[in-house]
């Protein structure tokens, strides 16, 4: 399909968009592309920042889910090389936080499993940038990449859930202690 930006070096340009040009479709595709890129950028940036563990694990899990979906979306927009490189840098910045998120949970795996999963996520970012990443690769290799990254996403999701549960437990404990203190102090003042 022709674009309104196609060059007409032969002098045949009449000032009108080509008949098969659809600027609205192009706008939708452009908006979908940027929406995907910015979402993953934002989540990886959050995952890399030194903040509370729950935020890091949640963001990393969300980023990995999006990367997997976008990399294997045959109809979706492909990642430009500059954005691919940017996302790879962000993933590497988040790597330490991702590793720590799993260490505190005592995930029964070694560093090699986490490293392999990070490499799989990086491979998915690279695949997202290719026009037909599934064309010349064995299906079982693509399945391994997808599943390694999915394992990491699941572990991060579980870590996020566990942190949320602990935060609610802590809040309930604080609330119970405050009620006991208020009751005890209130009881002493009445006497």
Residue pairs with C-beta under 8 A, 6 or more apart in sequence:
1 20
1 21
1 22
2 18
2 20
2 21
3 18
3 21
3 26
4 17
4 18
4 21
4 23
4 26
6 18
17 23
29 77
32 76
32 77
33 77
36 66
36 70
36 76
36 77
37 79
37 83
37 87
39 66
40 63
40 66
40 67
40 70
40 87
41 86
41 87
41 90
43 59
43 60
43 62
43 63
43 66
44 59
44 60
44 63
44 87
44 90
44 91
44 93
44 94
45 59
45 90
46 55
46 56
46 59
47 56
47 57
47 59
47 60
47 63
47 94
47 97
47 98
48 56
48 90
48 93
48 94
48 97
49 55
49 56
49 97
50 97
53 100
53 101
53 104
53 159
53 163
54 160
54 163
54 164
54 167
56 94
56 97
56 98
56 101
57 98
57 101
57 156
57 157
57 159
57 160
57 163
58 156
58 160
60 94
60 97
60 98
60 101
60 156
61 153
61 156
61 157
61 160
63 91
63 94
64 121
64 149
64 150
64 152
64 153
64 156
65 153
67 87
67 121
67 124
67 125
67 128
67 149
68 124
68 146
68 149
68 150
68 153
70 76
70 79
70 128
71 124
71 125
71 127
71 128
71 133
72 124
72 127
72 134
72 142
72 146
74 134
78 128
78 129
78 130
78 131
79 87
79 125
79 128
79 129
80 129
81 129
83 129
84 125
84 126
84 128
84 129
87 125
88 122
88 125
88 126
91 118
91 121
91 122
91 125
92 122
95 118
98 114
98 118
98 152
98 156
99 111
99 114
101 156
101 159
102 109
102 114
102 155
102 156
102 159
104 159
105 155
105 158
105 159
105 162
107 155
113 151
114 152
116 148
117 148
117 149
117 151
117 152
118 152
119 148
120 144
120 145
120 146
120 147
120 148
120 149
120 152
121 149
121 152
123 145
124 145
124 146
124 149
126 133
127 133
127 142
127 145
133 142
134 142
